[in-house]
């Protein structure tokens, strides 16, 4: 029970930290948080406009400068644009960007108050510019992301295990796989994604017909590119760990004993060694899952996919109020996998070296 409570508290602490970090961009200001400037037509005056904007105050009637409640400059800009007689309304730029912890605290407090009132943020769709609620769209983004994330991660685990076992059985194949792993370790995620995209483009040009969807078009979402990216990057990490773990176990006394009793190397590997390296596999899976999530975010950003990772990394979404909710949703997804791995470790891991029996 104490262990469960400790892990729950750690999870809550992680979510709180993610919330504060995802709002850190609000500490950097390039505009005045309490001033706006309006350009008026000849049929109105700055004082009449101020009367129609409760809470505002005229600072300079010649330049159209208004004082507004702290932190609400952009809200007042939107309100001002709906008033007849105003040609233009904008926030007042600072001479140079500054770090304002006051505005950071204001934005965090405003979001927390919104959470308590059921407002988890809104954003504008990149396709039709309609304003959408993040809670309403979150299930669709999560489903879109998991469509290729979960199969890609499962393929990475199975593929890396098969390659590690094959490399241990056949020395020459092991040399080839070790070299490929060393090469892939040094390649960035985006480089692999771009190579796949270029391959699809040139294949389409060469064959004269459509081959592979490389960017999201409406509701049509690319599958193969993020799927391959998620499969390749974690499998490199898992393969390296399992290659070392299997080599370690093959040097143990129980393997020598089993082979002396007539078992082949393959039989020993499958019947005994595989169970004894489960701890190594489940120890590397949390890191591999984190890599898969990072690869997924990069793939969604490059392919223009409107999923959890694409939302966070898309330049069009950097000013939305719902960023922290999406970040925390992504963390909860990672936590779910970590809990699963912990349960599997508790149930299946062989904690001591197995001695082969007759």
C-alpha positions as CSV (number, residue, x, y, z in Angstrom):
1,X,0.0,0.0,0.0
2,X,2.8,2.4,0.9
3,X,4.5,1.7,-2.4
4,X,1.2,2.4,-4.3
5,X,0.7,5.7,-2.5
6,X,4.3,6.7,-3.2
7,X,3.9,6.0,-6.9
8,X,0.6,7.8,-7.1
9,X,2.1,10.9,-5.4
10,X,5.0,10.7,-7.9
11,X,2.5,10.6,-10.8
12,X,0.6,13.6,-9.4
13,X,3.9,15.5,-8.9
14,X,4.9,14.7,-12.5
15,X,1.6,16.0,-13.9
16,X,1.9,19.2,-11.8
17,X,5.5,19.8,-13.1
18,X,4.4,19.2,-16.7
19,X,1.6,21.7,-16.2
20,X,3.9,24.4,-15.0
21,X,6.6,23.6,-17.7
22,X,4.0,23.6,-20.5
23,X,3.1,27.2,-19.6
24,X,6.7,28.4,-19.4
25,X,6.2,30.2,-22.8
26,X,3.8,32.6,-21.0
27,X,6.8,34.0,-19.1
28,X,8.2,35.5,-22.2
29,X,6.4,38.7,-23.2
30,X,6.8,40.7,-26.5
31,X,3.7,42.9,-26.0
32,X,2.2,45.0,-23.2
33,X,-0.1,42.8,-21.1
34,X,-2.3,45.8,-20.1
35,X,-2.4,48.1,-23.2
36,X,-4.0,48.1,-26.6
37,X,-3.9,50.5,-29.5
38,X,-6.9,51.2,-31.8
39,X,-7.2,53.0,-35.1
40,X,-10.5,54.9,-35.3
41,X,-12.8,56.1,-38.1
42,X,-13.9,59.8,-38.3
43,X,-17.3,59.1,-36.8
44,X,-16.2,58.1,-33.3
45,X,-13.7,59.0,-30.6
46,X,-11.4,57.2,-28.3
47,X,-13.5,58.1,-25.3
48,X,-16.6,56.6,-26.8
49,X,-14.7,53.5,-27.5
50,X,-13.4,53.4,-24.0
51,X,-17.0,53.6,-22.7
52,X,-17.9,50.5,-24.8
53,X,-15.0,48.6,-23.3
54,X,-15.7,48.3,-19.6
55,X,-12.4,48.3,-17.5
56,X,-10.4,50.3,-20.1
57,X,-9.0,53.8,-19.7
58,X,-7.7,56.3,-22.2
59,X,-3.9,56.8,-22.0
60,X,-3.3,58.8,-25.2
61,X,-6.2,60.0,-27.3
62,X,-3.9,61.0,-30.2
63,X,-2.3,57.6,-30.6
64,X,-5.4,55.6,-29.7
65,X,-3.7,54.0,-26.6
66,X,-5.9,52.3,-24.1
67,X,-5.2,50.8,-20.7
68,X,-7.0,47.5,-20.0
69,X,-7.0,45.0,-17.1
70,X,-3.7,43.2,-16.7
71,X,-3.3,40.1,-18.8
72,X,-6.4,40.8,-20.9
73,X,-4.9,42.8,-23.8
74,X,-5.7,40.1,-26.4
75,X,-9.2,39.6,-25.2
76,X,-9.8,43.4,-25.4
77,X,-8.3,43.4,-28.9
78,X,-10.9,40.8,-30.0
79,X,-13.7,42.9,-28.3
80,X,-12.5,46.1,-29.9
81,X,-12.6,44.6,-33.4
82,X,-16.3,44.0,-33.0
83,X,-17.1,47.7,-32.3
84,X,-18.3,49.8,-35.1
85,X,-15.9,52.6,-36.0
86,X,-12.7,50.8,-35.2
87,X,-10.6,50.1,-38.2
88,X,-7.8,48.3,-36.4
89,X,-6.9,47.0,-32.9
90,X,-3.7,45.5,-31.8
91,X,-1.6,44.8,-28.7
92,X,1.2,47.3,-28.0
93,X,4.7,45.8,-28.8
94,X,7.5,46.1,-26.2
95,X,10.8,47.6,-27.2
96,X,12.4,44.2,-26.6
97,X,11.0,40.9,-25.2
98,X,11.2,40.4,-21.5
99,X,10.7,37.6,-18.9
100,X,7.7,38.4,-16.8
101,X,7.0,36.0,-13.9
102,X,4.0,38.1,-13.0
103,X,2.4,37.4,-16.3
104,X,3.4,33.7,-16.0
105,X,1.7,33.5,-12.6
106,X,-1.4,35.3,-14.0
107,X,-1.7,32.9,-16.9
108,X,-1.3,29.8,-14.7
109,X,-3.9,31.1,-12.2
110,X,-6.3,31.9,-15.0
111,X,-5.9,28.3,-16.4
112,X,-6.5,26.7,-13.0
113,X,-9.6,28.8,-12.5
114,X,-10.8,27.7,-15.9
115,X,-10.2,24.0,-15.0
116,X,-12.4,24.4,-11.9
117,X,-15.1,25.8,-14.1
118,X,-14.9,23.1,-16.7
119,X,-12.9,25.1,-19.3
120,X,-9.9,23.1,-20.4
121,X,-8.9,25.4,-23.3
122,X,-9.9,26.0,-26.9
123,X,-8.0,26.1,-30.1
124,X,-8.7,26.9,-33.8
125,X,-8.8,24.1,-36.2
126,X,-5.9,24.3,-38.8
127,X,-8.3,23.3,-41.5
128,X,-11.4,25.5,-41.2
129,X,-10.2,27.9,-38.4
130,X,-13.3,27.1,-36.3
131,X,-12.8,27.4,-32.5
132,X,-12.9,23.9,-30.9
133,X,-13.0,22.7,-27.3
134,X,-9.9,20.6,-26.5
135,X,-11.9,18.2,-24.4
136,X,-14.2,17.5,-27.3
137,X,-11.3,16.9,-29.7
138,X,-9.0,15.1,-27.3
139,X,-10.5,11.6,-27.8
140,X,-10.2,11.9,-31.6
141,X,-6.6,13.0,-31.3
142,X,-5.8,10.2,-28.8
143,X,-7.5,7.6,-31.1
144,X,-5.6,8.9,-34.2
145,X,-2.2,8.7,-32.3
146,X,-2.8,5.3,-30.8
147,X,-3.8,3.9,-34.3
148,X,-0.1,3.7,-35.2
149,X,1.6,4.2,-31.9
150,X,0.5,1.0,-30.2
151,X,1.1,-1.3,-33.3
152,X,4.4,0.5,-33.9
153,X,5.6,-0.1,-30.4
154,X,4.5,-3.7,-30.4
155,X,6.3,-4.3,-33.7
156,X,9.5,-2.6,-32.2
157,X,9.4,-5.0,-29.3
158,X,8.9,-8.2,-31.3
159,X,11.3,-7.2,-34.1
160,X,14.1,-6.2,-31.7
161,X,13.7,-9.5,-29.8
162,X,13.7,-11.6,-32.9
163,X,16.8,-9.8,-34.3
164,X,18.7,-10.1,-30.9
165,X,17.9,-13.8,-30.8
166,X,18.9,-14.3,-34.4
167,X,22.1,-12.4,-33.9
168,X,23.0,-14.7,-31.0
169,X,22.3,-17.8,-33.1
170,X,24.2,-16.8,-36.2
171,X,27.4,-15.0,-35.8
172,X,27.6,-13.4,-39.3
173,X,24.1,-12.2,-39.2
174,X,24.9,-10.7,-35.7
175,X,27.8,-8.7,-37.2
176,X,25.4,-7.3,-39.9
177,X,22.7,-6.4,-37.4
178,X,25.2,-4.9,-34.9
179,X,26.5,-2.7,-37.7
180,X,23.0,-1.6,-38.8
181,X,22.2,-0.8,-35.1
182,X,25.3,1.3,-34.8
183,X,24.4,3.2,-37.9
184,X,20.8,3.8,-36.9
185,X,21.8,5.0,-33.4
186,X,23.4,8.1,-34.9
187,X,20.6,9.0,-37.2
188,X,18.0,11.7,-36.1
189,X,14.3,10.8,-36.2
190,X,13.4,13.5,-38.6
191,X,16.1,12.3,-41.1
192,X,14.5,8.8,-41.2
193,X,11.0,10.3,-41.7
194,X,12.2,12.6,-44.5
195,X,13.9,9.6,-46.2
196,X,10.6,7.7,-46.1
197,X,8.7,10.7,-47.4
198,X,11.2,11.2,-50.2
199,X,11.0,7.5,-51.1
200,X,7.3,7.7,-51.4
201,X,7.4,10.9,-53.5
202,X,10.0,9.4,-56.0
203,X,8.1,6.1,-56.1
204,X,4.9,7.9,-57.0
205,X,6.8,9.9,-59.7
206,X,8.5,6.7,-61.1
207,X,5.4,4.6,-61.1
208,X,3.0,7.3,-62.3
209,X,0.4,6.8,-59.6
210,X,-0.2,7.4,-55.9
211,X,1.9,5.1,-53.6
212,X,1.9,6.5,-50.1
213,X,0.1,9.3,-48.2
214,X,2.8,11.5,-46.7
215,X,0.7,14.3,-45.1
216,X,-2.7,14.5,-43.5
217,X,-5.4,15.6,-45.9
218,X,-8.7,16.2,-44.2
219,X,-9.7,13.0,-42.3
220,X,-7.1,10.9,-44.3
221,X,-4.2,10.3,-42.0
222,X,-0.8,8.8,-43.0
223,X,-0.2,5.5,-41.3
224,X,2.9,3.9,-42.7
225,X,5.3,6.8,-42.1
226,X,4.6,7.3,-38.3
227,X,4.2,3.5,-37.9
228,X,7.7,2.8,-39.4
229,X,9.2,5.6,-37.5
230,X,7.8,4.4,-34.1
231,X,8.9,0.9,-35.0
232,X,12.5,1.7,-36.0
233,X,13.7,4.1,-33.3
234,X,12.8,2.1,-30.2
235,X,13.8,-1.2,-31.8
236,X,17.4,0.0,-32.1
237,X,17.5,0.7,-28.3
238,X,15.8,-2.5,-27.3
239,X,18.0,-4.6,-29.7
240,X,21.2,-3.2,-28.1
241,X,20.0,-4.0,-24.6
242,X,18.8,-7.5,-25.5
243,X,21.9,-8.3,-27.5
244,X,24.0,-7.7,-24.4
245,X,21.6,-9.4,-22.0
246,X,21.4,-12.6,-24.2
247,X,25.2,-12.7,-24.6
248,X,25.5,-12.5,-20.8
249,X,23.1,-15.3,-20.2
250,X,24.7,-17.5,-22.8
251,X,27.9,-17.4,-20.8
252,X,26.2,-18.6,-17.6
253,X,26.8,-22.1,-16.1
254,X,23.2,-23.3,-16.6
255,X,23.5,-22.8,-20.3
256,X,26.7,-24.9,-20.4
257,X,24.8,-27.6,-18.4
258,X,21.8,-27.6,-20.6
259,X,23.9,-27.9,-23.7
260,X,25.9,-30.8,-22.1
261,X,22.5,-32.6,-21.6
262,X,21.9,-32.5,-25.3
263,X,19.9,-29.3,-25.9
264,X,20.8,-27.2,-28.9
265,X,21.7,-23.5,-28.7
266,X,18.4,-22.5,-30.1
267,X,16.4,-24.7,-27.6
268,X,18.4,-23.3,-24.7
269,X,17.8,-19.7,-26.0
270,X,14.0,-20.2,-26.3
271,X,13.4,-22.4,-23.3
272,X,15.7,-20.9,-20.7
273,X,17.6,-17.7,-21.7
274,X,14.5,-15.9,-23.0
275,X,12.8,-16.1,-19.6
276,X,15.9,-14.9,-17.8
277,X,16.3,-11.7,-19.9
278,X,12.7,-10.5,-19.3
279,X,14.0,-8.2,-16.5
280,X,16.3,-6.6,-19.0
281,X,13.5,-6.2,-21.6
282,X,11.0,-4.7,-19.1
283,X,13.7,-2.4,-17.8
284,X,14.5,-0.9,-21.2
285,X,10.8,-0.7,-22.3
286,X,10.0,2.5,-20.4
287,X,12.9,4.3,-22.1
288,X,11.9,2.7,-25.5
289,X,8.3,3.9,-25.0
290,X,9.6,7.5,-24.3
291,X,11.6,7.3,-27.5
292,X,8.6,6.0,-29.4
293,X,6.5,9.0,-28.1
294,X,9.2,11.4,-29.1
295,X,9.4,9.8,-32.6
296,X,5.6,9.9,-32.8
297,X,5.6,13.6,-32.1
298,X,8.3,14.3,-34.8
299,X,6.5,12.1,-37.3
300,X,3.1,13.8,-36.7
301,X,4.7,17.3,-37.0
302,X,6.5,16.5,-40.3
303,X,3.4,14.7,-41.7
304,X,1.0,17.4,-40.5
305,X,-1.0,14.9,-38.5
306,X,-3.4,16.4,-36.0
307,X,-2.7,14.0,-33.1
308,X,-1.3,14.5,-29.6
309,X,2.3,15.0,-30.7
310,X,1.4,17.0,-33.8
311,X,-0.7,19.4,-31.7
312,X,2.2,20.1,-29.3
313,X,4.9,20.6,-32.0
314,X,2.8,22.3,-34.7
315,X,3.8,26.0,-35.1
316,X,0.1,26.8,-35.7
317,X,-0.8,25.7,-32.2
318,X,1.8,27.4,-30.2
319,X,-0.5,30.2,-29.0
320,X,-3.5,28.1,-27.9
321,X,-4.6,28.0,-24.2
322,X,-5.0,24.2,-24.3
323,X,-1.4,23.3,-24.7
324,X,-0.9,22.2,-21.0
325,X,-3.9,19.8,-21.2
326,X,-2.5,18.1,-24.3
327,X,0.9,17.8,-22.7
328,X,-0.6,16.2,-19.6
329,X,-2.6,13.8,-21.7
330,X,0.6,12.7,-23.4
331,X,2.2,12.2,-20.0
332,X,-0.8,10.1,-18.8
333,X,-0.4,7.9,-21.9
334,X,3.3,7.4,-21.1
335,X,2.4,6.7,-17.4
336,X,-0.2,4.0,-18.5
337,X,2.5,2.1,-20.3
338,X,4.9,2.5,-17.4
339,X,2.3,1.0,-15.0
340,X,1.7,-1.9,-17.5
341,X,5.5,-2.6,-17.5
342,X,5.6,-2.5,-13.7
343,X,2.7,-5.1,-13.5
344,X,4.4,-7.3,-16.0
345,X,7.7,-7.1,-14.1
346,X,5.9,-8.2,-10.9
347,X,4.2,-11.1,-12.6
348,X,6.6,-12.6,-15.1
349,X,10.2,-11.6,-14.3
350,X,12.5,-14.5,-13.2
351,X,14.6,-12.9,-10.5
352,X,17.3,-15.5,-10.2
353,X,19.2,-17.4,-12.9
354,X,17.3,-20.5,-14.0
355,X,19.1,-23.8,-13.8
356,X,18.1,-26.1,-16.6
357,X,16.5,-29.3,-15.4
358,X,16.4,-32.7,-17.1
